[in-house]
Structure formats: structure tokens, C-alpha cells
Amino acid sequence: MKLSKFKEIWLVDTEFTERRGERVVPICLVAHELHSGRWLELWADELSAMTAAPFDVGPDSLVVAYASTAEMLCFRVLGWDAPENLVDLYAEYRVVTGDTRRMRKYSLLEAMAHYRLDAIGAQEKKDMIALAGRGAPFTAEERAALIAYCRSDVEALSRLFPAMAPDLGETEWVLWRGRYTISVASMQDTGVPIDTATRQALADHWPAIQCRLVDNGNREYGVYDGTTFKQELFEKYLQKEGIEWERTACGRLCTKREYFRDRASIFEQLKNLYDLKCTLDSMKLNDLAVGADGRNRARIKAFGTITGRNSMSSSGSVFGPARWVRGLIQPSPGRAVCYLDYEAQEFGVSAYLSEDPNMIEAYQSGDPYLAFAKMARMAPDDATKATHEEIRDTFKTLCLAVSYGMGVETFARAIDKSVQAAEELFSIYRRTFSVFCAWRDRALNFAIVHGYLHTMFDWRLRYRRKDNIRTFYNFLSQGGAAEMLRVACILVTEAGIIACLPVHDAILIESDESEIERVAEEATELMKRASRITLNGPELRVERAQLIRWPDRFMDKKVRPMWDRVTGILAELEAEERAKK
């Protein structure tokens, strides 16, 4: 990405009103061309009258914005073509800092401070964001204030971009990240079709449903007082089960959702508790961001995590709360949705990036965990998932344990084996996948010596002595998997396929019911192509996990019990209400 090749460089900022679940409503746009010094200041009525962007967005022009999903949402609502070349300085600032600290906001003000540049005050920015969020009508004074605020952000960009330019380098991946924000805007604007009647019924009865869920859950776990999760009761449960648990800096048990999810993937007895906790912690059914058209639109924060994956609202998105809530996904009559995901994505990425022949062979077998068990002579050559499910699950847990950096004693409890047996399994893993283990050790050593790691597409993670080493063990695999999904989303949306949402290692697509088979096949091939681009040749498998036609709903066997439990309670409550009338 050579800046000198662009005839125009446009720095752009927009303001818009955003109502939960609805498409955004553009308020104003300010743009500044860096070479000529030209300025544009346009209000909502002027924007809506335009059939195309008021500046060049073709191959000779570069558009620069900060957290550019917002600008691309406005482009999409206004019906404008997206820029062919886009740089998102939010994503690039994250690359520049590569920080493992989760509390950083990576705001425009923080980026300006990092480069020792002046900017407007945080309170003024907060006030203007609140004014834009309130929505029209605006007085003449408010209108002038919003334009001035929008202009101040562009003035900030005009200082920040030249300061950051030397750190951007001349890599095409800067533009790929920009293309991804366009893809994210497309998916966020499209949204996910929702069964609004069932959602409203659940919302209306939610307090009573919660109480009955807790009553049932406490019989198994005994960790709730009312609907409050109690640390001391949970600690007693963990001690009883012999489960090791991470603590925070102040000594409390870690209850971060990601950590709880990872432990539940290892300890089978925690899965129901994880579902219950997600259900009670982050769920208010009225918080689901569902528009008047019955579509769930929640903010997708591109590059929101240290591995470059998205972060999404835990309450606003149907994929945010407990997994059973996805049962509310239902296409409208004549429509269909399809959930496409990479099979054993992290395993495959690890295999091909490390060039471990045994790991590659295991992935190519179609069932890497069972193939691993066969390599270890723990399952016969003719074993199948049906005949040797338990040993397969043990080896899958082993792979997850290594990935998460789990200790041998904790792993022993996870598989209900002796510490000696767990140590032997760890040794089997190191012997079988010795090339991968050596590659991972080299990556950690590189981070310690050079102070950072970077993925193929140059997503960076800085190393500090106090950082958790497990983060660096996992980074290249997790970061590579994140890049693969980003490329897949770009290819799918740019092909004109309706993508509703990216979900970790999957994409939810939608089409007319009569076209869904063809569209799913096209999207599958594009996702495979994305894996070839990311891995520089090798291809990962893509599974058509669910294909849902109206009136069916999104559901899988893992969450069916919780869905049935919740909807069963709802049916009981509605029956009780009818009996009272």
C-alpha cells in the first residue's frame, strides 16, 4: 500500500442516530482531502439526495476513517458504493500497540494521546455522541454543533494519519483490514431474522422463568442465592468436584465468560452451569436489539480482541447470551438461512502453520481427534466416532487442554483419570505432534527476544514480562483463524451473498428458500478459498452445520435441552395464566 500512488486521500467522519435493532440514520458527513485541502460538510438532507459518495472512492483514491464500520454503515444506508481503498486507523492503532491489556478502549482520543497530538476533550465528545444518539429534530444550534464536532474529528484524523503513516508500512494487509470493516458494516446492517412472537413471550415472562431455572439449577449446583451467583458457594462446589480455577488479582474466582466457557468445554459437569449462568447474567430478552422489521442488529466491533477477532454485545446480539437463545433465529416465509463453519479450524490452522506432518495427517483424516487416538495406539485403525466416542472425547479434551495451557492435575480431573495417566497423555501429545510443539516454543521465544509476535497478515501482539505466556502460545493459531474468517467474510459479502453475521469460526448466510442450496455451495467454496489464502495453499473443510427453512428455527442438539427447558417453563406459565382467567 504505497500512499504515493493515490491521487486523493480523503479523511472522513460521519454522525448518525442509532436505535436498537434498527438501521442507522445518517445525520452529517465531513470529509477533508489531504493533498488539495478541500473540505466537505454535508447534512442529512443533502446526503440522502446523493446517489453516490460526494468524493472519489475509486482505485486512485484512499479513504481514511477511525472505526470505519460507522462510516460504511452510512454509505450502505445511503446506497453509495463502498471505497475501493479504505484504511481504518482504529484497526491500525491496535496493530501498532499490539497490547494484551483488555481494559484499553483504543479510542480516537487515546490514539491522539499516544502520538502526542491535541484533540477535543472527552466530555465534549461524550456530549456530542449523546446529542447524535438522541436523534432529530435538531435546532440550528445543535446542527451547527454536530457539524463542528464531526469536523473536529476529521481535523484530528488529518493530524493522526500523517503521524501513523510511517507505522502502517506498505503492506496490502492494511487495505484488507479496511475491506473487512466494509464487510462488517454489510452484515451489521443486514441483521439476523428473529421469531419476534416467541422472543416477546419469553421477555414478558422472563423474571418468573429465571426463578424456576434457578430452582432447578440449584438442585445440581447450589451456587445461587435467589438469582445471584455467589462466589463462596461456587468455591465450595469447585472444591467438592476437585476443579482448579483461576483467580483475579484481588483473589476472587475468575468469572469472565470466555474463561468459564473454556472450562466448561473441558469439564462436562460445568456445561449446564455455564448455560445457566449465561442465561441469568447477560440476558434480558428485551435487550436483544430487534428492529421493527424483526431483524436482530447489534454492533459488531471488528478487531475487538487481542487476536483480532470481533467482539459483540453480550446482550444485544442473539449470538451474545446463552447459546439456546439462538433458537429464536427463524427465517421469514420463503426465506432460508445456512450456518457454515470451518471444521476443527484451530486444529487445522495449527497443523498447517507449524507444518507438523502428523497433525496435518490427523486433520486430513476428517476426524483429527480420533486420528490422534489411532496414532497413539489408543484406538484401533477401524475405530469410528460411534464405536470409540469416549476415547475420541478424551483426545479432543487433550488437544483443548494443550491449547489452553492447562496443568496436568487439572487435566486429570477433567478426564477423570489419575495424574500419572494425564502426564502420559501429555507426553503422547508432545511425541506425536513434536513439530507443532517445537514451532510453538519457537514462537514464544521469538516474542520474548523481539518483544512481539505477528500473524501472516501482520496482526501484532506485544510481549511484556508480566503477560500470561498462554496468550502467546495460542496467538498464532487463534490469530490465523481470525484472519481466515475475516478473509472469508470479505469474499462472501463482495460476491453479493447476503451474510447476516460472523460467529467465531462460522458465517450465517441467507437467501430465498429456492436458492439456498446454490448460495450455500458458493459461500462454502469462498470460505475454502479464504483458508487457502490465509494458509498459503492448504484448504480447510467447511461444514454446512445447519440449513434452516421457514418455519424451522436455528437449533442444535447441544442446546436443545436448555431450549426445551426454557420454553417448557414458558408453556407452564402461560397455562397457569389461562387457568386463572
N, C-alpha and C positions, 0 to 999 in steps of 0.2 A: 504494500500500500504506500506508494510514493505520493506525498502530498503535492509535489510539484506538477503532477500530471493533471490535477483538477483545475479547470478554468475558473470555477466558482466554489467557494466554501461558505455554506450557509449555516449560521448558528441560530437555532430555533427553540422557542419555548411556547407552550400553549397553556391556557387555563380552561377548565371545564367544570361543569357540575356533574356530580356522580351520585345517583340514587341507588340504593341497594338492589342489585339484581337487574337494573335497567341499563340500557346503552348510555354512554356518556353524552352530555350535551355541550358542545364546544362554546366557549364564551369569547375568547380572543386568541390571537396569534401575533407574536412579534418575531421578526427574523432580521438578521444582520449579515450582509455579505462581507467577508473578511477582506478581500482584495480591493473592492471598489469603495467600501464604506457605506454602501446603500442600506437603508433601513425600511422595513415594512411594519406597519401597525394596523391590524385589521380586527374589527369587532364581529360579533356573531352573525349579524345580518349580511355583512359583506362576505364572510366566509361561506355561508350557505348558498349564496348566489353564484359561487365559483364552481365550475365543473372540473377544475384541476388545480393543483397547488400553484400559488402565485409566484413561484420561482422554479428554476430548472431542477428537476430531480432525475435527469438522465445520466448517461455514462460519464459525462465530462464534469459533473457536479458532485460535491460531497456535502452531505447534511450531517450536522453535529448537534447532539442534544444530550441532556443528562437524564438518566432513567427514561429512555426514549419510548418505552411502551405507551406512555401517556400521549405523546405526540402522534404515535402511529395509530392509537385508538381514534384520535380526532380525524386523522387522514381517512381512516376506514369509514367512520360515520358520515363524513362529508363526501365520500365516494371518490376520493383522489387516489391516483396511483402512488404506491409507496416509492421512496427513493431507491435508486439502484445502488447507491453507495451511502451507507449510514454508519457513523461512529457513535457509540453510546459511551459517554465518559464515565457513567456510573460503573459499567462493567470494567472499563479500563482502569478506573481508580482501584477497584477490587484486585485487579491483576497487579497493579503497581505495589499495593500494600501487601497483598497475599497474607493477610493477618488471620490467625486462628482465634482471635478473641471474638466471641459471639455477640457481645453487647454493643459493638460498634454499629452505628446507623448508616455510615457511608453516605451521608447527605451531601448536597452541593456545598453547604456551609463548611462541613468538615473537610471536603476536598480543597476548598479555597484556603482554609487554615493550614492544611498540610503543605501547600505550595506558598504559604506566607502571602496570601493575597487578601485584600479587603473585600467584604461583602456586606449586605444588609443585615440588620440584627435578627436574631432568631425569633423574637417576639413579633416583630413586624411581619416576618414571613408566616408565622402561625396565624396572625390576624387575617392576612390576605387569603390564606388557604381556607379559613373558616368562611370568609365572605364568598369566595367562589363556590364553596360547598353549599351555601345557603340557597344559591340559585336566583334566577330572575324573578321579578323585575329588579333592575338596578337603577339607582338615581344617577344623575350626571356626574356627581362627585364620586360615587362608587365605581362607575365605569372608568373614570379617569384614573382612579387609584389602582384598579385592576390592570389597566394597560401599563401604568407606571411600574407596577410590581413585576409584571411579565417582562417589561423592558429591562428592569434591573437584573433579572436572572440571565437575560441574553448578554447584558454588559459583563456579568460575571463570567459567562462562557467565553466571551471574547478575550478575557484575560487568562482563563483557566486553560483553554485549548492550546495556545502557544506554549504555555508553561509545561503542559503534559506531553506535547508533541514529541520531544526527544525520548520520552519513556515509552511511547507507543511503538517505536521501531517501524520497520517497513514489512510487516507480516500480513498476509492475507487474512489471518485469523481474526484480526481486529474487525474486518468487514464481515466475516462470518458471524461474529457475535452481534453485530448490528443487524444482520439479516434475521438472526434469531428473535430479536425484540419485535420485528415486524410479524414474525410467525406467532409469537406470544399474543400480540395485540389481536391478531385474527382469531385465535382460539378463545381469548377472554371475551371478545365481542360476540362470538357465536354462542357460547354457553352450552349448558347441558340440559336436555329435556327432562322435566320432572313431573311426577304424578302429584299434582298440587292438591287433589282431594285428600289423598292419604296423608300427605305432609300436614295439611291443616288439621285433620282429625287427630293426628299424633300431637301436634302443637297444643291443641285445645285440652288434651288430657295429660299433658306431659308431667306435671307435678305428681299426679296420682300414679302414673306409670313408674316414675322414678322410685317412689316409696315401695312399690311392690317388687321392683327389681332389686332394691337393697335388701328387702326382707329375704328374698331367695338367695342373693349372693352371700349374705352374712351366715347363712347356714353352712356354706362351704368354706368361707374365708374369715369371717368375724373381724373385718378391718374397718367397718363403718360404724359411726355413731350418728344416727339419722342418715342424712345424705352426705355427711362429712367424712372424708378419708382421714383416718387417724394414724399418724406416724408410729406411735408407740404400739398400737395393735398390729400394724403391718410388720414391725420389727419382731414381734413375738411369733408371727406367722412364719417369717423367714427363718428364724432360729429353729422352729419346730420342723421345717422342711429341709433344714441344712443348706440353705441357698445363700451364697455370698453376694453382697450387694455393695455397690459403690456409694460413697458418701460425698457430700458437698464440702466446701472449705470450712463451713461452720459446723460440720459434724452431722448434719441431717441426712437421712436417706435420700438419694437422688431419685426424683420422681419425674424427670424430664421424659416427655412422651417417647422420644426416639430411643432413649436408654431402656425404658420399660418395654417398648416393642421388641428390642433386640433380645432382652432377657426372656420374654415370652416366647420368642422363636426357638429358644434353647430349652426352656423348662416348660414342658407340656402343661403342668398343673397351673401355670400362671396365665394361660391363654384366656380363660373365661374372666379372670380378674382384670386382665388388660382391656378386654372388650367392655366390661362393666365400668371400669374407671374412665375410659374414653367417653363412654356414654354419659356418665354423670358429670365429668369435669368440663367438657367443652361443648356440651350440647344444650342448646335452647333452639328448638325446632323453628321458632320464629326468626332466629338469627340467620338461617340459611338465606343467602342472597338470591331470591327468586323474583324475577320481574313479572310484570302483568301478562307477558306472553308465555309464562310457565317455564322459563329457562333460568337455570342457575348460573349467574355470572358473579364470580368472586375474583378479587385481584390475584393475579399470578405474578409473583415477584421473581423475575428472571435473575439468575445468578445470585440467588439469595443465601446460599450456603457456601461453606469454605471449599467444597468440592465442585462448585459451580452449578449444582442442581437448583431447581426452583424451590421457593418456599411459598406456601399458600396459607390462606386464612384457615385456622383450625375449626372455626365455627361457620364461616360464610360459605365455604365450598362443600359440596356434597361428598367430596373425597377427603375432607378435612377431619370430621369427627370419627366416631367408631365406624368400622367397615360395614356393619349391617345397614347403615343409613343409605348406602349405595343402592339398596333395593328400591329407593324412591326414583331411580333413573328409569324412565319409561318413554320410549319414542311416541310421538303422536300418530294418529291413524294415517296409514300409507307411508310411514317412515320406519327406518331401522337404524340401529347403532351397532357398532362392532368394536370390541376391545382387543387390540393387537398388542402382544408383549413379546419381548425378547426372552427366549428360553435360557435359564441359568446364565443370565447376562454377565454378572460379575465373575463367575467361574470362567466363562468363555473369554472375557476380556483379559483376565489374569493369565490364562493359558497362552493366548496369542501374543500379548505384550512381552511376557517373560520368555516365550519360545521354548517352554517346557514340553518335550515330546510326549511324556506320559500324560500330562494334563491336557494337551491337545487331543491325544487319542481318546481320553476319557470323555471330553466334550463331544467329539465327533461320533461317539457311540450312540448318542441320543439320550442317554441317561448317565450323566457323569458320576453320580454318587454310587450307583450300582456298579458301574465300570470300575470305579476306585476300589470298591469292596472286592471285586474279582481280581484286580491287580494285586491286592493284599492277600489273596488266597483265603479270604474270609467268606466268600460266596462262590459256588461252582460256576463254571462257564455258561451253563444253561439256565442260570437263575434269572428270574423276572421280578418286576416290582410286586406282582401278585404273590409269588412264592416266597420272596425274601424281603418283605416290606420292613420288618423290624431292623434287619442288618443295614438295609439301604438308609433308613431313617437315622441310624447311628452314624453312618459315614457322612450323611448330609449335615448332621449336627456337628460332626468333627470339622468339616470344612467351614461352617459358620463360626465355630469356636476359634479356629486359627485366624479367620478373617477379623474377628472382634478382639483378638489378643487375649483370649480367656485363659485363666490359670488352670493348671491340671486338676486341682482339687475341685474347683467349680465345675469343670467339665465332667469329672467323675460323678458328681451329684446329678448333673443334667441327664446323663445316660444311665444313672442308677447302677454304676459299676464301681469297683474298687479303684483307689488311686493308682495302684500298680497297673491295672488294666487300662486306665486312661493314659498313663505315661507311655504304655506300649503303643496305643493308637496314635499318640502324638509322634512317636518315633517312626511309626509306619508312614505317617503323612510326610515327615521330613525326608525319609528314604525314597518314597515313591515320587514325590514332587520336589526333588532336591534342586533342580534347576530353578524352579519358581522361588523356593526359599532363599537361594543364593542371590537371585535377582532382587528380591525384596530387601534383603540385608544390604545389598549394594545401594539401593535407593535411599535407605535410612542413612548410610554412611555418607552418601553424596549430600544429603540435606544437612548433616552435622558439619561437614567440611565447607560446603559452599553457602550454607545459610538458606537454602530454598530447594524446592522440587518444582518441576513443571511438567505438564502433560504434553501430548503431541501437539495440541493446538495452543500451547503456551499459557494455559491457566496455571497460576502460580500459588504456591503455599510457602510462606516464610517459616524458617525454623528458629525457635528460641529455646534456650536450655530448659525452661520450665514447662515446655509443651509436652502433652501426652504423646509418647512415642507411637502408640497405636494409630494415631491420626496419620502419621507418615507411612506406617506400614500399609495402610489401606488406601492412601491418597491416589496413587497412580491407577489402581483398579477402579476406584469409585469415580475419580475424575474422568477417566477414559470412558466409563459407562455413561456419565453425564453428558460428555461431548457427543457420544454416539446418538443419544436421544435428541440432543439439540439439532444435529445434522438431519436426523430423521424427520423432525418437525418441520424444518426448513423445506426439505424435499417434498413432503406431503402437502403442505399448505401452498407452496409455489406451483404444485401440479394442479391446483384448483380443487383438491379434495377437501371436503368440509371436516375439519378436525375440531373437536369440542374441547379437548383438554389433554395435556401431557401428564402422565402419572408415573413418576419414578422411572420405570423401565418399559412403559406402555403408552399408547396413544388411543384415545377414544374417538372414533370417526362416525360420521352419519351420512345417510343418503336416502333417496327414495327406496322403498322396500324392493322394488323390482330391479334396482341397480346395485344393491348392497353386496352381492357376491362378487361382481366385477370390480367394484370400487375397493372392496377389502383385498382382493388379489393384487390390484395395482398398488395399494398402500403397503402391502406385505413386501412386494418387490422393492419399493423405495426404501423401506426400513432395512432390508438386506443390503441394499446399495450403501446406505449410511454406515453400516457396520464395515463394509469393505473400505470405504473412505477413511474411517476412523482407525481401523487396524492395518491400513495399508495393504489390503489384499484379502485376508481371510474373511469369511462370512459367518455371521451368527444366524441361528434359526429364529424364526418368528412364528409364534403360535397365535392362532385365531381362538383366543381364550373364550370369548363369548360373542355370539351373534344374536341380537335381540330384535325381534319384530313386534310391532304393536299387536296385541295388548300385553305381551310378556314384559317382564321387568329385569333389571340387572341383578343377578344373583349367582353366588357360587356356594358349593357345599360347605365351605369352611364357615361361612357366616349365616347360613340358613337357620341353624338352631337359635341364634340370637334374634334374627328377624322374626322367626315364628314365636319366640318368647314374647317379644315386644308387641307384635300385632295380636297375639293371643290375649295379652293383658288388655289391649285396646278393645278387643271384641267383648271381653268380660265387663269392662267399664261401660261400654255402650249398651250392653244388655241390661245391666243394673239400672241405667238411666231410663231405658224404655219401660222397665218393670215398675219404676216409681211413678210414671205418668198415668 
